[in-house]
């Protein structure tokens, strides 16, 4: 067997290193050797004369092989190992590449370097295990290093092939892979260059496959490995579905995705722990929120593959640490509610794999057939509400309280992401969870409502979903909702939008309650000077007739009087408490049919006086006198209500109330 030109050896030189057919492997080695010797034959005697350091044995082996090839005779398979070690000693790369007497055909990298670097991989694979580490450290890998930096796609492909052979040899021998950090850096460059490299898909795929081989060999360099994973995930999952000329690239993606999956599995296997799983999932979870539907589908599918790989490993070994099922389930919620059916299907499979891990690792009595049925319901759901109802059933049947709480905390993070679908899905599931498990999750109410209150700058559709959720939660558990809202301390640097949003949610809670208790609680808060509560109370009283909700006239007047206090200039008219309180007071007086009082207040320009900080006491005094002269009932009760709250009022609110008390003190007959 002899080849007359370098190109003829390509088929055997590119033989798959995973093929276990020794005959095929030996044929490939011999093809590369014969091809390289054929190229170097004219130069060998002269080269050896100039390099006396080459041992006599190596000279003899090389020259005998060259003579065999020159005579058009096949190399004997028994001499493969000895001949390859001699080639290392001679330095075949220097011999063939740096000699100016070679023709351009033989100096071409694809025709020379490729065969030489493959020889080194074959040598590593054939060397006895006891000798392998020495050869790798001092001969094979140092002599391969010049080829690693090649920009030629053909040479890079051969480098990847040869490194896979070396990695398999090192793994089989149970030794560390020398210079692994450096090799991984080169592989990273191969993957980065795929967008500009003429044969990029092929080289990138081979580099990914090589990295998966390297991942199975010690040492495990976690930082470099994770950097490689992050890069590979981004490069592979965002590959276009077709080329610029319309050529279908799905086969290219499929091959790359398989290699990426192998890389993820190999990395996970090196350090089977929940922390490693979470690290590997991070770049995938980012792409799960991509604006591109194809990318989302690919990312979720890869998540499923990784979870299934973890499940297979975790059931065979003792995995340290608790499995973060709540955290991971939260990250899949947006995809379960994705508008694309293909993404929802993949997400449902991911949820299935996740719950399967939980049931196997942590145990549980959730029926498998019921789980299968619920997973199919996710696939068939067409609305976010339908999907969340199914997820709540799965969560309720599988997750203990602490995992539910973790799930909620993670959903709150999802809620604050800029992606609209993610926020909407997280919001609806939070509402369903709190509604379905009010006692078990009672302590989570404040945390959830406080996050809701901070979403003033979110997308309008997200805010509508949050508003609807707050209303529904108020209907089912108004005590928890109101207490959570009352305990919220708004940040001082809030935007105008966030301030308006806070007011809107408080209004919703007051308006949707059939009894006046939430209103009374917010009146107490408003009297302390809390602007959002004050504006919300005033807005609601201006539009809603609470006289028919068992709230008497005196209580409403007492609620609004402190809100007439002077205030700093509002950055927006819709944030002014005083102006809203004026309008609310007009509405209450009108509903109480005190039109005479309204007329008198207009004649005395009371509203203008109230708006002037220095004249505010005069305006309040005239307001009180107008009420005292009317036939309004229960005015003494106004004083009682105000006095009960006086000690907790803010300073400005007390000044306002004091002016009202002055008017009453000058008219004893009022009592």
N, C-alpha and C positions, 0 to 999 in steps of 0.2 A: 504494500500500500504506500504510494508516494504521490505527492501533489506537485504539479509543475508550476503553480502560481499561488500567491497568497489568498486570492479570492476563493479558490476551491475549498479551502478549509473552513469556511464560515459556518456551514451547517453543524459540523461537529464541535467547533469552538464555542458555539452558542447553546450547547446541550444543557438542559435543565439540571442544575445541581441537586434538585430534589429527586431525580430519577434514581431508583435503586438498582438499575441494571448496570452491573460492573462492566460488561462488555462495551456498552454504549459509552460509559465514562472513559474507559481506557482508549477506545477509538478516538474520542475527542482530544484526549491528552496527546496521543501520538500524532494526530493531525496538526495540532499546534506546533509540536516539536519539529516535525518534518518541514513544516512551512517556514518556521523560523530558521532552521538550519539551511534550508535551500537559499534563503535570502543572504545569510551570513557566509556561505561557503567560500566565496572568492576572497573574503577578508580574514578568515580564521588564522592561517599561518602567520601572516604579517602582524596581526593583533597579538597573538600569543608570544611572538618574538619580542614585542615591546613591553610585555607584562610578565617579567620573570617571577612575580609573586604568585602566579597561578601554579598550584601544585602539579607534580608529575602525573598523579592519578587523574586529576581533573582534565589535564591536557590530553591524556590518552583516551579517556572516555569521550570527550568532545570530538576529537579528530577521527576516532573510529566511527562515531555516529555520522559525522559529516561525510566520511568516505562511503558509508552505506547509502546515504541519501544521494550522493553524487552518482553512484552506480545504479540508481533507479531501483533500489531494493528497499523493502519495508523494514522499519525498525522493529526489533523483537520486543514483545511486551514485557519480557523479563528485565529489560534494561531501563524501563521507564523511571523508576525511583532514582537510580544512580545517575542517570543522565540529567534529570531535573535538578538534583542537588549540585551537579557540576555546572549547570547553566547559571545558577545563582552565584557560584564562586567566580565564574568568568565575567559576569556583568553584561548580560546579553543586550540590555537596553543601550548601554554606552556603545557597544560594538556596532549595533545596527543603525542607531539614530545619529550618531555624531561623526560618522565617516563620510567625508565629502565625495568619495568615489562611487557611492551608491547612486543608482539612477533615481529620478524623481518618483517613479512608481514605487520603488522599494523604500524610499524615505518618507512616503506618505504615512501619516499617523495611523490611518485606518488599516493600512496594509502591514504595518510593522508593530507599532506600540500595542495595538489590540492583542495580537498573538502573544507578545511577550508577557503582558500583564496577566493574560489567561494562564500562561504557563506557571506563574507564581501561585495562582489559586489552586491549580491542579497539584502542584508540588505539596502545598500545605495539606491538601486532602489525602495525599498518599503517604506522607511521613508518619512513621510509627508514633504513637501517642507519647511515649517516653521522651522522644526527641523534639516534639512539636514546639514546646514553649521556647526553647533555645533558638530554633530556626526562625520563629515568628519575631522574636525580639531583636535578633542580631542580623538576620538576613532578609527574610521574605518581606516583612512590612516596611523596613527602611528602603528596600529597593523598589517597592511599589509606590512609595510616597511621591516621586516625581510625576507619576501618571495621574495621581488624584487631582492635581491642579489643571489637568488638560481641559480645554474648552471644546474639544472635538466630541460631538455626540456619540460617535462610534466607540471612541476610547472610553468615554464615561460609561457606556453600556457594559463594556468589558470589565471595567473597574468594579461596577456593581456586581456583576456575575462572579468575579474572582473573590470579592469580599464575602459573598454569601458562602462560597466554598470554605474560606478561611473560618468564618463564623461557625459553620457546621462542624468543622474539624475541631475547633476550640471547645465547642459544646460537648462533642462526643468524648473529648479527652478530659473534660472536667476542669479546664484551666481558664484563667482570665484572658480576655481579649486585649492584647497590648495596644497602647495608643488609641484606645476606644474613643476618648474625648475628641481627639484630632479627627478621627475618621467620621464621627458624627457631625462635626463642623463642616466637613466637605460634603457629606450627604445633604445637609441643610442647604448648602449653596446650590447643589444640583436641583433641589426642589424649588428654590427661589427663582432660579433661572429659567423655569419651564415656560414662562410667558414670552420670552424673547428667543429661546433656543429653537432652531428650525425643526428639530425632531422632539420637541419638548414632551409631548404626552408619553412617548416611549421611555425616555430617560427618567422622567419624573416617576412613572410607575415602577421602574426598576429600582430607583433610589428608595422609594417607599418600601418596596419588598425587601430590599437589603436592610433597611432600618428595622423591619420586623424581625429579621434574622439576628441582627446585632442586639436587639432587645432581649433575646433569650439567652444571651451570654453575659457572664459576670465581667466587670463590676456593673452594678446598676447605678448609673449616674442620673439621679432623679431630676435635677435642674435641667440638664441638657436634654433629657428625655422628654420632659414636659414642654420645653421650648420647641422641640421637634414636633410634638403632638399639636400644639397650638398652630404652628405654621402649616402643618399638613392638613389639618381640618379646614382651615381657611382656603387653602389652595385647591383641595379636592372638591369640597362641597359646593364651591362657587364656579366650578368649570361650566362653560356654556354648553347648552344642549346641542347646538349646531355651530359649525364654523361660519365665517363671514360669507363663504361662497354657498352656504346652504347645506353643506355636508353634515350628515347626522353623526354626532359625536357620542351617542349614548354608550357605544361599546367602549370607547375610551374612558368615559366616566365609570362604567361598571368595573373595568379592570382596576382603575385607581381606587375606587371605593372598597373593593375587596382587599387591596393592599393596605389601605388605611385601617380597615377593620382588623386585619392581622396585626398591624402595629399597635392598635389600642389593646387588643387581647394580650399581646406579648408584654406590653407595659404593665397591664393590670396583674398579670401572672407573677411578675417580679416582686410585686408588693401588694398582695391581696388584702386590702383594708378599705373601710368606708372612706377614709380621707383620700386615698389614691383614686377611688371611683369618683368622688366629688371633683377632684382636680381634672380628671379626664373629661368629665361632663361639662365643665365650664365653657370651653370654646364651642361645644355643640349647642349648649343652651342659648348662647348669644345668637347663633345662626337660626335657632328655632323661632326667633322673633324677626327674622329677615322680612323685608317688604316683598321679596320674591317668593312666590308660592312653591316653585320647584325646589329652591334652596331649603325652605322650611320642611318640606316633605323629606328631602334627603337627610337633613339634620335629625329629625325625629326618628327616622328609620335607623340611623346610626346609633342613636340613644338606646333604642330597643335592642340592637345587637350587642351593645356594651353591657346592658343590664342582664341579658341572657348569659353572656360570658361570665359575668360576676356570679350569677346564680349557680352556674355549673361549677365554678371554683369554690364558692362559699359553702356549698353542701358537702364538699370533699375534705375541707380543712376547717380548723377552728379559727374563725375570723375575730380578731380583737376589736372591741368597741361595739357600741349599739348601732344598728343600722338606721340611717336617717330617713325613714320612709316619709315622714311628714314633710320634710324639706324638699325631697325630690318630687313628691306628688304635687306640691305647690308649683313647681317649675313646669309641670306638664298641663296644668289647668288651661292656660291660654290656647294651647294646641288642641286640646279636647273640644274647645269652642271655636276652632278656626273656621272661617267661612269656606275654605276649600275642603271638600269631602275627602280627598286623598290624604290630606294632612290629619284630619280627624281620625281616619282609619288607622294611620300609623301611630297616632297618639294613644288611641285605645289599646293597641298592641303593647305600647310602652307601659301604660298603666297596668296591664295584665302582667307583664314581666316584673314590674315593681312590686305588686301585691304578692306575686308568686314568691319572690325573694323573701318578703316579710313573713309569709306563712311558713316557709321552709326553715328560715333561720331562727325566727323568734317564736314560731308556733302559733296556732290559732285554730278555731273550729268553724271558720267561715266555709260554707259549702262550696265546693269547686264548681258544681253545675250552676249554682246561683251566680257565682262570679262570672262565669262564661256568659250567662244570659245578660247580666248588667253591662258587660263589655260590649256586647252586640247592640245594646240600647244606646251606648255612647256613639257608636258608629252611625246609627240611624237617627240620632237627634238632629233637629233642624234649628233649634233655638238655644240660646245660652241658658235659659231657665230650665229647659228639658235636660240638658247635659248636666247642669249643676244638681238637679234633683237626683239623678242617677249617681253622681259622684258622692253625694251626701249619704246615700244608702251604702256605698262601698266603704266610705270612711267610718260610718257608724258601726258597720259590722266587723271591721278589721282593726281599727286603730284605737289604742288606749288613750286616756285623757291627755297625758303628757305629749303624745305625738299629735293629737288634735291641736293642742296649744301651739306646738312648734309649727304645724301647718298654717295656723292663723297668722303667726308672726311672719312667716315667709310670704303668705298671700299679701300682707300689708306692704312688703317690699315690692312685690309684683305690681301692686296697685299704684305705686309711685313711679313706675317706669313710663317712659313717654309713649310707648305703643298703646294705641287706643284699645285694641282687642284684648290685650293682656290685662289692662286696668278694668275693663268692663267685666270680663270673666271672673277676675279675682274678687271684685266687689259683690257680684251676685252670689258667688259661693260663700263669701263671708256672711252675707245676710242669711242664706239657707242654713249654714252651720249654727249660727247664733240662735236662729229660730228653732232649729230642731233639737239643740242641746243647751237650753237656756240655763239650767242649773249647773251642769258640768262645766260650762264655759263662762260662767257669770263674771269671773274676774277679768276676762278678756274684753268686756264691754268698753271700759274707759279707753283702753289702748286703741281699739278699733275706731271708736267715735272720734278720738283725737286725731287720728290719721285722716279720717273723713273730713274733718274740719279744716285740715291743711291743704285740701285739694282745689283751692280757689283758682289756681292758674291752669288746671287741667283742661282737656278738650271738653267742649260743651256736652257731647254725647256721654262722656264719662261722668260728668257732673250730674247729668240727668239720672243716670243709673244709681249714683250714690244717693241723690236726693230721694229717689223712689225707695231705695233700701232703708234709709233712715225713717221714712214714713211708715213702711211696713214693720220695722222693728219697734217703732213707737206704739203701733197698734197692738203688737203682741207682748211687749214688755216695756211700757212707758217709764216705769220707775228706774230701771237700769239705764235707759237712754237719757232721761232727764238728769239723773245724778252724774252720768258721764259727761254730759254737756256742761253742767254747772262746775265740774272740777277742772275744766279746761282753762289753761292760762295762755292766752294768745301772745305770740312773740311781738316785740315792739316794732320790728322792722317789716311787718306784713305789707304786702302790696294792696292797692285799692281793691283789686279783684278778690283777694283772699278775705278782706274785711267784708265785702258785700256778700261773699259766699257764706261766711260765718253767720251773718244776719239772716240769710235766706234759709239756712238749715234750722235756726232757732224758730223762725216763723213757721216752718213746716211742722215742727214738733208741737207748737202751740195750737196751730189751726186744725191738725188732724185728731186732736184729743177731744173726746166728747165731754169730758168733765174739766173743770177749771183748774185742777191741781197744777199741771205744768205751767199755766199762765201765772199762777200765784208764786210759784218757785222762781220764775224768771223776773217777776216784778221785784221780788226781794233782791235778786242779783243786780237788776237795773238801778235800784235805789242806792247802791254802793258806788255808782259811777261807771259801771261796766258799759262801755258805749254800745257794743254789739247787742247786748241784752236790751238796753234801753231803746235802741232803734227798732229791734224786732217787736218788742211789746207795743211801741207806738204804731208801727205799721199795721200790726194785726188789729189793734183796737180801732184804727181808722177805717178798716174795711170789714170787720166782722162784728156782728151785734152780740156781745157777750151778755147783754141784759136778759137774753132768753136762755142762758146757760147757767142760771142760778148765781150770777155775779151781780150784786146790787150796785146801784148808781154811786153810792158813797165809796165803795171799794175801787171803782174805776177812776173816780176823780183823784183819790188818794194815790193811785198807781201813777197817774200822769203828772201830778203837780211837781214831784221831785225832778222829773225829766225836763221841766221848763228852765232848769238852772243854766247859768251862762256856761259856754263851752269855748274851747279853742277853735279857731277857724277850721272847718272840715276840708280835707283835700278834695272832696267830691260832694255835691249837694245831696246825693243819696246816702251819705254817711252822717249827716247832721241829725243829732238826737232831738235837739230843741225844736227844729222846724217840723219834724215828724210828730213830736208831742203836741204842738199847736194844732196841726191838722186833726190829730186823733181826738183832742179835746173838743174841737168844733163838732166832730162826728158824734161823740158821746152826748154832748148837749143837744144836738139835733134829734138823736134817737129818743132822748128823754123829754122831747117836745118843749124844750126851754128856749123857744125862739126869741122871747123877750130878752133873755140874758145875752144871747148871741148878738142881738141888735144893739144892746147897751155897750157891749164890749167893743163893737165896731165903732160906735160913736165916740167912745173914750180912747180910741186908738190903743187899746190894751195890748194887742199883739205886737205892735211896733215898739211899745215900751219894754215888753218882755225881751225882745231881741237886742235891746241895748243893755249891755252888762250893768252900767251904772244906774239905769232907770228900771232894771228888772224888779226890785222890791216894790216900786210904785205900781208896776203893772200887775204883780201878784196881789197887792192890796186891793186894787180896783176889781180884780177878778173875784176875790173873796166877797167884797161888798155887793157885787152884782148878784152873786149866788144867794147871799143872805137876804137880799130884797126880793128874791123870787120865791116861788112856791115849791122849790126843790126840796125833796124829802131826805131825811137822814143825814143832814149836814154835820151834826155832832159826831156821827160815826166816822166822818172823814178825819176829824181830829184824832179820834181813837186809833184809826189805822195808821196815820202818820206817826203818832207817838210810839206805837209799837215798833216801828222800823227806824225811829230816829237815831238810836244809838249805833246802828250799823251803816248809816248813810255816809256818803262822802261829804267833804266840807262844802262844796258848792251846792249840793242838794239840801244840806241843812240850812244854808242861807235862804234858799227858796222857800223852804217849809216855815222858817222863822217869820218871813214876811206874811205868810198866810195866817200863822197864829196871831200876829199883831192885829190883823183885821178882826179876828174873832174875839180877841181880848177887849177890844173897844166896843163890842156889841154884846154885853152880857145876856140880853134877851134872846140871843140866838140859841142859848142852852136851856 
